[in-house]
Amino acid sequence: MVQSERADDDLVQRVVAGETERFEDLMLRHRDHVRRIVGGHIPPDRMAEVAHEVFVRAYIGLRTYRFEEPFPHWLATIAVRSCYDFWRTQQAAELPVSTLTTEHQRWIDQVMAAQSDEGFAEQARRQEASEVLQWALARLSPENRLVVTLVHLDGYSVREAAALLGWSVINVKVRAHRARQLLRTILREEVAKQ
Amino acid sequence: MSPVDEERLQKLEQALTEAHRARHIPSWQAGWVEDVMQEVRRVARRPPRACGNGDVVHLVWRAACFAAVLSIFLLVSFLMQSTVNVSEEGGLMAEDVEVGSLFFE
């Protein structure tokens, strides 16, 4: 781990000193780390575009990297903030799932009626599950969406999420709670319609 | 909502959480790294002034902070000065009244 950090720091120093091509080595070392973060927040068809933006921003900001935290942590903050910027610029019409179809509603019925663990797990793996989640998340503000994804879906602690977002711990704590309540209200209203 | 419905809602939430964790993340397309590197090279060729944009922003923030502190200082000084003037005027008037009362005597 320490060796890996040293290798990162060495590469960063070389890039900052003018060896631009060494940035490719940094990218190859950390692209899967960025893929996992961006893939958790951005629709699959837009992931490459946002990850591209993350690395360009990282290159531009490389001179501000102070070697006080591991390079992957620093890169993760850029990735999360790029995802936030992506959702801030999205229009409602461009959302991947803007309305729920009868198939989605049928899936909701089936998952809530599932009696066995196997039946439940099978429902969670279906395409409709992911689409209902995207539909519900799309009804949240970019801030709430990001916080609920980091804290409740990805399982980051409030402190970790605060560090990634550059927000205060208390702000993330309050927002995570409110965002989850909002998400539950959205789901509850949809269930009540049926 | 009844406790039974609440339980069903929790099931739905749990299924959505599992769907998120089991999501398929696409792998990189061929040429993606090269595309990023092309843009990185383009950025690297830009004059250094464009890259130092962060420094300018930092400087602007520092100047704004300095201006804000100076304004607060001036405002507080002005308020303190005006309070002193009011109390001094009050004191002078009080002296006038006392002098007046002496004349009456």
Interface residues (C-beta under 8 A of the other chain):
Chain A: T20 E21 F23 E24 M27 L28 R31 R35 R36 G39 G40 P44 M47 A48 A51 H52 F55 V56 Y59 I60 G61 R63 T64 I108 V111 M112 A113 A114 F120 A121 Q123 A124 R125 R126 A129 S130 V132 L133 A136 T149 H152 L153 D154 L183 R184 L187 R188 V191 A192
Chain B: M1 D5 R8 L9 K11 L12 E13 Q14 A15 L16 T17 E18 A19 H20 R21 A22 R23 H24 I25 P26 S27 W28 Q29 W32 V33 D35 V36 M37 E39 V40 R41 V43 A44 C51 G54
